[in-house]
Amino acid sequence: AVLVIRGNVQAEYRFLPTRDEWLTGLRYFAMMFPVIAAAYWALGLVALRPLPKNPGAAILLAIGTFFAMLWVLALSEEFFFRGLLQRWIEQWTSKPRVALIVASIIFGCAHLGFHRTFPNWRWAIIAAILGAFCGLAWQKARSVQAAMVTHAVLVTIWRVFLR
Protein backbone atom coordinates (compact mmCIF):
# COMPACT_ATOMS: atom_id res chain seq x y z
CA ALA A 1 0.00 0.00 0.00
CA VAL A 2 2.81 2.42 0.85
CA LEU A 3 4.56 1.74 -2.45
CA VAL A 4 1.38 2.24 -4.48
CA ILE A 5 -0.39 5.05 -2.61
CA ARG A 6 2.53 7.14 -1.42
CA GLY A 7 4.85 6.48 -4.33
CA ASN A 8 8.40 7.81 -4.51
CA VAL A 9 9.51 5.32 -1.83
CA GLN A 10 13.21 4.58 -2.05
CA ALA A 11 13.09 1.29 -0.12
CA GLU A 12 13.42 -1.70 -2.38
CA TYR A 13 10.87 -4.45 -1.75
CA ARG A 14 12.62 -7.71 -2.70
CA PHE A 15 12.31 -11.25 -1.34
CA LEU A 16 15.88 -12.41 -1.96
CA PRO A 17 18.96 -10.72 -0.54
CA THR A 18 22.06 -10.44 -2.68
CA ARG A 19 25.30 -12.14 -1.61
CA ASP A 20 26.56 -8.90 -0.01
CA GLU A 21 23.25 -8.40 1.82
CA TRP A 22 23.41 -11.96 3.20
CA LEU A 23 26.96 -11.33 4.42
CA THR A 24 26.10 -7.95 5.96
CA GLY A 25 23.02 -9.36 7.69
CA LEU A 26 24.97 -12.31 9.07
CA ARG A 27 27.82 -10.05 10.19
CA TYR A 28 25.46 -7.83 12.19
CA PHE A 29 23.73 -10.89 13.63
CA ALA A 30 27.14 -12.15 14.82
CA MET A 31 27.88 -8.78 16.42
CA MET A 32 24.43 -8.70 18.03
CA PHE A 33 24.47 -12.26 19.37
CA PRO A 34 26.57 -11.73 22.53
CA VAL A 35 24.68 -8.54 23.38
CA ILE A 36 21.23 -10.03 22.91
CA ALA A 37 22.20 -13.32 24.59
CA ALA A 38 23.28 -11.35 27.68
CA ALA A 39 20.01 -9.39 27.57
CA TYR A 40 17.95 -12.60 27.23
CA TRP A 41 19.79 -14.03 30.23
CA ALA A 42 19.55 -10.86 32.35
CA LEU A 43 15.83 -10.51 31.62
CA GLY A 44 15.11 -14.14 32.51
CA LEU A 45 13.99 -15.11 29.01
CA VAL A 46 16.23 -18.14 28.52
CA ALA A 47 14.23 -21.37 28.45
CA LEU A 48 15.29 -24.12 26.07
CA ARG A 49 12.77 -25.76 23.78
CA PRO A 50 13.02 -29.52 23.20
CA LEU A 51 14.09 -30.32 19.65
CA PRO A 52 12.56 -33.07 17.52
CA LYS A 53 14.33 -36.39 18.09
CA ASN A 54 14.93 -36.81 14.35
CA PRO A 55 17.88 -34.59 13.29
CA GLY A 56 16.41 -34.27 9.78
CA ALA A 57 13.17 -32.95 11.23
CA ALA A 58 15.09 -30.43 13.36
CA ILE A 59 17.01 -29.19 10.31
CA LEU A 60 13.82 -28.90 8.23
CA LEU A 61 12.13 -27.07 11.11
CA ALA A 62 15.00 -24.56 11.28
CA ILE A 63 15.10 -24.03 7.49
CA GLY A 64 11.33 -23.67 7.19
CA THR A 65 11.18 -21.33 10.16
CA PHE A 66 14.01 -19.20 8.77
CA PHE A 67 12.38 -18.66 5.37
CA ALA A 68 8.98 -18.02 6.94
CA MET A 69 10.56 -15.41 9.22
CA LEU A 70 12.59 -13.92 6.35
CA TRP A 71 9.72 -13.56 3.89
CA VAL A 72 6.77 -12.88 6.16
CA LEU A 73 7.88 -11.28 9.41
CA ALA A 74 11.26 -9.70 8.63
CA LEU A 75 10.34 -8.42 5.17
CA SER A 76 7.30 -6.52 6.38
CA GLU A 77 8.80 -5.21 9.63
CA GLU A 78 12.15 -4.24 8.14
CA PHE A 79 10.51 -2.61 5.13
CA PHE A 80 8.50 -0.39 7.47
CA PHE A 81 10.97 0.26 10.30
CA ARG A 82 14.22 0.49 8.32
CA GLY A 83 13.16 1.09 4.71
CA LEU A 84 10.63 3.78 5.57
CA LEU A 85 10.79 5.02 9.18
CA GLN A 86 14.54 5.02 9.79
CA ARG A 87 15.18 6.44 6.32
CA TRP A 88 12.59 9.21 6.81
CA ILE A 89 13.93 10.16 10.25
CA GLU A 90 17.44 10.23 8.81
CA GLN A 91 16.29 12.53 5.99
CA TRP A 92 14.35 14.83 8.37
CA THR A 93 17.12 15.16 10.96
CA SER A 94 20.24 14.62 8.80
CA LYS A 95 21.49 12.53 11.73
CA PRO A 96 21.84 8.78 11.02
CA ARG A 97 22.55 7.98 14.69
CA VAL A 98 19.38 9.74 15.87
CA ALA A 99 17.36 7.92 13.20
CA LEU A 100 18.83 4.58 14.33
CA ILE A 101 18.02 5.21 18.00
CA VAL A 102 14.50 6.54 17.41
CA ALA A 103 13.56 3.76 14.96
CA SER A 104 14.95 1.13 17.37
CA ILE A 105 12.96 2.51 20.31
CA ILE A 106 9.78 2.63 18.23
CA PHE A 107 10.48 -0.93 17.04
CA GLY A 108 10.83 -2.02 20.67
CA CYS A 109 7.60 -0.23 21.64
CA ALA A 110 5.78 -1.94 18.77
CA HIS A 111 6.58 -5.23 20.54
CA LEU A 112 5.17 -4.22 23.95
CA GLY A 113 2.20 -6.53 23.46
CA PHE A 114 4.34 -9.51 22.54
CA HIS A 115 3.84 -12.82 24.35
CA ARG A 116 0.31 -12.32 25.68
CA THR A 117 1.04 -9.57 28.19
CA PHE A 118 0.90 -5.81 27.95
CA PRO A 119 3.12 -4.01 28.55
CA ASN A 120 5.86 -6.60 28.15
CA TRP A 121 8.93 -4.47 28.74
CA ARG A 122 11.32 -7.42 28.64
CA TRP A 123 10.41 -8.25 25.03
CA ALA A 124 10.35 -4.56 24.11
CA ILE A 125 13.97 -4.29 25.30
CA ILE A 126 14.95 -7.36 23.27
CA ALA A 127 13.15 -5.95 20.22
CA ALA A 128 14.86 -2.56 20.62
CA ILE A 129 18.28 -4.26 20.71
CA LEU A 130 17.32 -6.30 17.62
CA GLY A 131 16.08 -3.10 16.00
CA ALA A 132 19.40 -1.37 16.64
CA PHE A 133 21.42 -4.13 14.97
CA CYS A 134 18.96 -4.42 12.08
CA GLY A 135 19.24 -0.65 11.73
CA LEU A 136 23.03 -0.89 11.65
CA ALA A 137 22.81 -3.59 8.96
CA TRP A 138 20.47 -1.34 6.99
CA GLN A 139 22.84 1.62 7.37
CA LYS A 140 25.80 -0.45 6.19
CA ALA A 141 24.09 -2.00 3.15
CA ARG A 142 21.40 0.65 2.59
CA SER A 143 19.02 -2.22 1.94
CA VAL A 144 16.07 -3.71 3.76
CA GLN A 145 17.27 -7.19 2.81
CA ALA A 146 20.44 -7.01 4.95
CA ALA A 147 18.30 -6.07 7.95
CA MET A 148 15.88 -8.89 7.06
CA VAL A 149 18.68 -11.45 7.37
CA THR A 150 19.76 -10.18 10.80
CA HIS A 151 16.14 -10.20 11.96
CA ALA A 152 15.22 -13.61 10.55
CA VAL A 153 18.28 -15.39 11.97
CA LEU A 154 17.58 -14.16 15.51
CA VAL A 155 13.86 -14.95 15.39
CA THR A 156 14.61 -18.41 13.95
CA ILE A 157 17.00 -19.18 16.79
CA TRP A 158 14.42 -17.97 19.30
CA ARG A 159 11.56 -19.97 17.70
CA VAL A 160 13.54 -23.19 17.20
CA PHE A 161 15.69 -23.31 20.34
CA LEU A 162 13.98 -21.13 22.99
CA ARG A 163 10.47 -20.79 24.32
C-alpha positions as CSV (number, residue, x, y, z in Angstrom):
1,A,0.0,0.0,0.0
2,V,2.8,2.4,0.8
3,L,4.6,1.7,-2.4
4,V,1.4,2.2,-4.5
5,I,-0.4,5.0,-2.6
6,R,2.5,7.1,-1.4
7,G,4.8,6.5,-4.3
8,N,8.4,7.8,-4.5
9,V,9.5,5.3,-1.8
10,Q,13.2,4.6,-2.1
11,A,13.1,1.3,-0.1
12,E,13.4,-1.7,-2.4
13,Y,10.9,-4.5,-1.7
14,R,12.6,-7.7,-2.7
15,F,12.3,-11.2,-1.3
16,L,15.9,-12.4,-2.0
17,P,19.0,-10.7,-0.5
18,T,22.1,-10.4,-2.7
19,R,25.3,-12.1,-1.6
20,D,26.6,-8.9,0.0
21,E,23.2,-8.4,1.8
22,W,23.4,-12.0,3.2
23,L,27.0,-11.3,4.4
24,T,26.1,-8.0,6.0
25,G,23.0,-9.4,7.7
26,L,25.0,-12.3,9.1
27,R,27.8,-10.0,10.2
28,Y,25.5,-7.8,12.2
29,F,23.7,-10.9,13.6
30,A,27.1,-12.2,14.8
31,M,27.9,-8.8,16.4
32,M,24.4,-8.7,18.0
33,F,24.5,-12.3,19.4
34,P,26.6,-11.7,22.5
35,V,24.7,-8.5,23.4
36,I,21.2,-10.0,22.9
37,A,22.2,-13.3,24.6
38,A,23.3,-11.3,27.7
39,A,20.0,-9.4,27.6
40,Y,17.9,-12.6,27.2
41,W,19.8,-14.0,30.2
42,A,19.6,-10.9,32.3
43,L,15.8,-10.5,31.6
44,G,15.1,-14.1,32.5
45,L,14.0,-15.1,29.0
46,V,16.2,-18.1,28.5
47,A,14.2,-21.4,28.5
48,L,15.3,-24.1,26.1
49,R,12.8,-25.8,23.8
50,P,13.0,-29.5,23.2
51,L,14.1,-30.3,19.7
52,P,12.6,-33.1,17.5
53,K,14.3,-36.4,18.1
54,N,14.9,-36.8,14.4
55,P,17.9,-34.6,13.3
56,G,16.4,-34.3,9.8
57,A,13.2,-32.9,11.2
58,A,15.1,-30.4,13.4
59,I,17.0,-29.2,10.3
60,L,13.8,-28.9,8.2
61,L,12.1,-27.1,11.1
62,A,15.0,-24.6,11.3
63,I,15.1,-24.0,7.5
64,G,11.3,-23.7,7.2
65,T,11.2,-21.3,10.2
66,F,14.0,-19.2,8.8
67,F,12.4,-18.7,5.4
68,A,9.0,-18.0,6.9
69,M,10.6,-15.4,9.2
70,L,12.6,-13.9,6.4
71,W,9.7,-13.6,3.9
72,V,6.8,-12.9,6.2
73,L,7.9,-11.3,9.4
74,A,11.3,-9.7,8.6
75,L,10.3,-8.4,5.2
76,S,7.3,-6.5,6.4
77,E,8.8,-5.2,9.6
78,E,12.2,-4.2,8.1
79,F,10.5,-2.6,5.1
80,F,8.5,-0.4,7.5
81,F,11.0,0.3,10.3
82,R,14.2,0.5,8.3
83,G,13.2,1.1,4.7
84,L,10.6,3.8,5.6
85,L,10.8,5.0,9.2
86,Q,14.5,5.0,9.8
87,R,15.2,6.4,6.3
88,W,12.6,9.2,6.8
89,I,13.9,10.2,10.3
90,E,17.4,10.2,8.8
91,Q,16.3,12.5,6.0
92,W,14.4,14.8,8.4
93,T,17.1,15.2,11.0
94,S,20.2,14.6,8.8
95,K,21.5,12.5,11.7
96,P,21.8,8.8,11.0
97,R,22.6,8.0,14.7
98,V,19.4,9.7,15.9
99,A,17.4,7.9,13.2
100,L,18.8,4.6,14.3
101,I,18.0,5.2,18.0
102,V,14.5,6.5,17.4
103,A,13.6,3.8,15.0
104,S,15.0,1.1,17.4
105,I,13.0,2.5,20.3
106,I,9.8,2.6,18.2
107,F,10.5,-0.9,17.0
108,G,10.8,-2.0,20.7
109,C,7.6,-0.2,21.6
110,A,5.8,-1.9,18.8
111,H,6.6,-5.2,20.5
112,L,5.2,-4.2,24.0
113,G,2.2,-6.5,23.5
114,F,4.3,-9.5,22.5
115,H,3.8,-12.8,24.3
116,R,0.3,-12.3,25.7
117,T,1.0,-9.6,28.2
118,F,0.9,-5.8,28.0
119,P,3.1,-4.0,28.5
120,N,5.9,-6.6,28.2
121,W,8.9,-4.5,28.7
122,R,11.3,-7.4,28.6
123,W,10.4,-8.2,25.0
124,A,10.4,-4.6,24.1
125,I,14.0,-4.3,25.3
126,I,15.0,-7.4,23.3
127,A,13.2,-6.0,20.2
128,A,14.9,-2.6,20.6
129,I,18.3,-4.3,20.7
130,L,17.3,-6.3,17.6
131,G,16.1,-3.1,16.0
132,A,19.4,-1.4,16.6
133,F,21.4,-4.1,15.0
134,C,19.0,-4.4,12.1
135,G,19.2,-0.7,11.7
136,L,23.0,-0.9,11.7
137,A,22.8,-3.6,9.0
138,W,20.5,-1.3,7.0
139,Q,22.8,1.6,7.4
140,K,25.8,-0.4,6.2
141,A,24.1,-2.0,3.1
142,R,21.4,0.7,2.6
143,S,19.0,-2.2,1.9
144,V,16.1,-3.7,3.8
145,Q,17.3,-7.2,2.8
146,A,20.4,-7.0,4.9
147,A,18.3,-6.1,8.0
148,M,15.9,-8.9,7.1
149,V,18.7,-11.5,7.4
150,T,19.8,-10.2,10.8
151,H,16.1,-10.2,12.0
152,A,15.2,-13.6,10.6
153,V,18.3,-15.4,12.0
154,L,17.6,-14.2,15.5
155,V,13.9,-15.0,15.4
156,T,14.6,-18.4,13.9
157,I,17.0,-19.2,16.8
158,W,14.4,-18.0,19.3
159,R,11.6,-20.0,17.7
160,V,13.5,-23.2,17.2
161,F,15.7,-23.3,20.3
162,L,14.0,-21.1,23.0
163,R,10.5,-20.8,24.3
